[in-house]
Amino acid sequence: MATLTSEFVNSTSLTNFKPASISISSSSSGRPTRISFPLTRVKALAQTSASLDTARHTVDTYIKSGMVIGLGCGQASGMAIQYLGGQLRAGVLKDIIGIPMSIESANAAAKAGIPLDQYKDGSQIDFAFHDADVVEEETLLAVVGRQKLLGVESIIQEKSILNTANKLVFMITDKEYKSNLDGSIPVLVHSFNWMESAEKIDDLFIGDAEVWRRSSMGQASPTGGDFPLMTKEGYNVLDIIFTSPITRLAEVAEILDKIDGVVDHGIVSKFPCTTVIASDDGIRIVNIPPTVAEAEGAVL
């Protein structure tokens, strides 16, 4: 079944896939055998196919031999890393150096055979790709860091690589490209006075959001439970959980930057920036600043 699924994802476009079952020939009798996929499985396959399309497009379009590449995290980034490794082995690309944003991306790159280097202040990065949790329409401001639960991961390093790159691409689906954002924004705060910072944030967004300290394990609670998350730099993570739509992400970032005790947050503002969006209609490319093709509404 694993082989069948792999071939199905890699050889078939699921954009127009409708039925919840497919037929294959039985190796023993030659008669067709019907294998039914639950609707949730079909959707998962479609999402995987869309992520693969964005990953291949990103590598083929933006990465050239000799580049230093910031390697992001997430499903599409993982596929881009695998595909990039394949292009290196095939000789299509040469002399690529990867700078991973996380242990996840470092492990994937090592398995793919991509030479790695560590990020340092002053590192030169030609290009970076990453899965964003959500991207704001028009501005292409993004939120990252919602899913990371391990202290070994670093939102600070992640953002530093993204902001250092000469060119940046976020890979998302159309569901993650919104005008009025929802969900949470992670905020890094000093651990010794985290509650004071949390109270200030809560006062500023009162009625619009709840503030919880992220836990590393066990049951979640507003105070982080028995095991509050501590990043490798020694900070706590506060999740601002918005209960009403975020109308302007830039305004939220500006407010957070002014709060004493806040070290950084998961809002990324990068110029220029490109977003590769996977949808049922194909891949859509959005740039800041916009291109002529975008003005004409081109979809790949």
N, C-alpha and C positions, 0 to 999 in steps of 0.2 A: 504493500500500500504506500510506503514511503517513497518508493521509486516512481510509482504512478503519479503521486502528488507532485513530486519534483519535476517530472517531465511535463505534467499538465500546466504547472505554473510557468515553466521556462519556454514552452512552445506555443502556448495559447494566449491570445489576448482575451481577458475576461471583461472587457469594456461592455460588450454586447451579450454577455453570457446570461441566459435566461433560465434554463431548466435546472432543477435541483438534482439531476442525475446524469451520468454519462454511460456509454456502452463501450466495452472493450472486448476483444476476441479472447476466448479462453485458450490457453496454450495446450490443453489436453484434448478438447473436442473441436475447437475452431468455431464453436457456436458463440454468438454474442452473449455476454454476461452483463447484467445491469448492476451498476454500483451506485447507490444513492448517497448523496451528500446532503446533510441537514442544511437548512437555510443559513444558519450561523457559520457553518463550515464554508459555504459558497462565498459568503461575505468576507470571511477571513482570507480566502484564496484571492478574491478580487483586490482586497487591500494590499496583499503581498505583491500581486502583479503590478499594482499602481506604484508601490514603493520601489519595485525593481525598475520600472520605467523611468522614474525620476532619478534614481541612482545612476543608471546608465547614461541618461541625458547629461547629468551634471558632470560626470567624468569625461565623456566624449567631447563635450562642448567647452569646458573651462580649464581642464588640466592639460598642460603641455610638458614635454620632457624637460628635465632640469629644475622643476619647481620644488619648493618647500611647501608642503600641504598641511593645513590644520585639519586633523581627522576628528569629526564629531561623533555624537552618540545617538542611538535610536535605531529603529528598524531600517529606514532608508539609508542612514549613514553606514550601518553595518553592511548593507548590500553594496554600497558604493566602495567601501574598503575592500570587500571580496572581489568586486569587479576590477578595481584598480590593480589589485595584486595579479589578477589574471592578465591584464594588459601589460604589466611589467614582465611576467613570465613569457608572454608571447612576443615580446620585443617591440610592441606597438608604442610603449612609453619607456623611457630610460632615465636613470639618474634622478629618481624621485626620492625625496626625504619626507617622512611623515612626522608630524608633531601631534601626539594624541592628546585629547582633552580629558580623557578618563582612563581608568584601568580597563574598562570595557572596550574602548576603542584601541588601546595599546595591545590587548590580547588578540583582538580581531586582526589587527595589522600584522602582528608577529606571525599568526597562522597563515596570513595571506602572502607572507614573504616581503612585506614593505619595510625597507630600512627606516629606523626610527631615531629621533633625537628628542631631547627634553626641552621644554619651553623655558627660556630664561629671559629676563628683562633685556630688551634690545634685540631679541631674535627677529630675523627677517622672515616673514611668511608671505608667500606669493598669493596663496588662495586658501580658503577654508570652507568646509561644508558642515552642516549640522541640521538635526531635526529640531525644529522649534515646537514648543508646546502649543503656541498660538501666535498668529501674526495679525497685526492690525492693518486693515485695508487702508490704502492711500499712503500712510506713513511708512509701512513695513517695519515699524517697531515690533519687537518680538518679546515673548516671555519664555525663559528657559529655567530649568532647575526644579520643576514641579515634581518630577518622578524620582529624583535621587534621594535615597534613604540611607546611604552609607557615608560615614564620616570621612572615608578615604577620598571621596569625590570632592571637587572644588569648583564652586560656582565662580570664584574669583579667577582661577586659572582658565576656566571655560570662557569667561567673558574677555579675559586678556588676550587669548588667542584669536577670538572672533574680532575684537577691535583692532588687533595688530595687523591682521590680514589685509593685503592690498585690495583683494576682492573677496566678497562673502556671498555664499548662497545658502538660504534656508530651504529645506525640502519638507513640504507639508502636503496634506490633502485639503480639498476645498472646504471640509468641515472645520478646519483649523485656521481659515482665513476669514476674519470677521470684522464688521464695522463697530459693533458694540460687544466688547469682550466680556467674558465671564470667567469664573473659576478663581484660582488663587495666584498670588505673587509671593515668591520666597524672598525673605529679607534676612541678611546676615547682621547680627548684633553682638556686641561684647557680652560675654556670658556673665560677668560679675554684676552687671546692672541691666540684665535683659528685661526684667519686669518693668523697670522705669521706661525703657524704650517701647515696650509693648503698650503701656498705658498711654504714651504720647501718640503712638500710631492709632490706637483705638479712639482717642479723643478727636483726632483729625478726620477719621473716617467713620465717626459714630453714625449709626443708622444705615451705613452702606456696606459694612464689612465686620467680620469677626477676626480676632487675632489669636492664633494658637501657636505655642512653641512645639516644634516638630520633635517627635520621639524617634529613637533609634530602633526600638523594639517594644513589644508588649502593647498594651491598650493605649490608644491615643487619648489625650486630654488637653485642655487649654494650657496647662502648665508643662506639658511634655511627658507626663506620667513618671514612672520610676526610673526611666532611662532616656532622658532628653538627649537629642542628637548633638554631638560636638564635632564640628568640622576639623580637618587636619590642621587648620590654622588656629583652632581654639575658640571658634565662634559658635553661637547657637543660631538656629534657623527659625525665624518666625514666619508662619504662613498667614498672609492676609487673605482671608476667604471672603470674596466679595459676594454679597447677597443681592446686589443690584448691578446693572450693566456698567462697565467702565467706559465712559464716553471719550476720554482722552488719556491714552497711556502715558504720553509725555508729561502731562500734568501730575500724574501719580509719581513718576520718576523724580520730577522736580521737588515734590513735597518730601519724598523719602530722603533725598540727598541733603536736605536741610535739618534732619532730625539728629540730635546728639545721640551717639551710641550706635547709629546705623553705619555699618562698614561698607556694605554693598547690597545689591538686590538683583533679581532675575530679569530686569528689563534691559533689553539690548537695543541701543540706537546706533546704527552704523550707516555711514554714507560714503561711497555708494553701496547699495545692497540689491541683491536679486533674490526673488522667491520663486521656486519651481513648485507649482501646484498641480497635484494629480487629481483629476476628476473623471466622471463618466464620459466626458466629451474629449478626453485626451489630456495632454500636458499644457498648462498655461504658464507663461513666463511673465512676471511682473518685476519691473526695475524701478529703482529710485536713483537718478532721475529716469523718467519714462523714455521708451524708445519709440521710433516711428511705427514699428510693428504693433506695439501696444495701443497706440492711438487708433490704429486701424482694426483693433480687436482680434489679432491673430491668435489661433490656437493650434498647437502642434498635433 
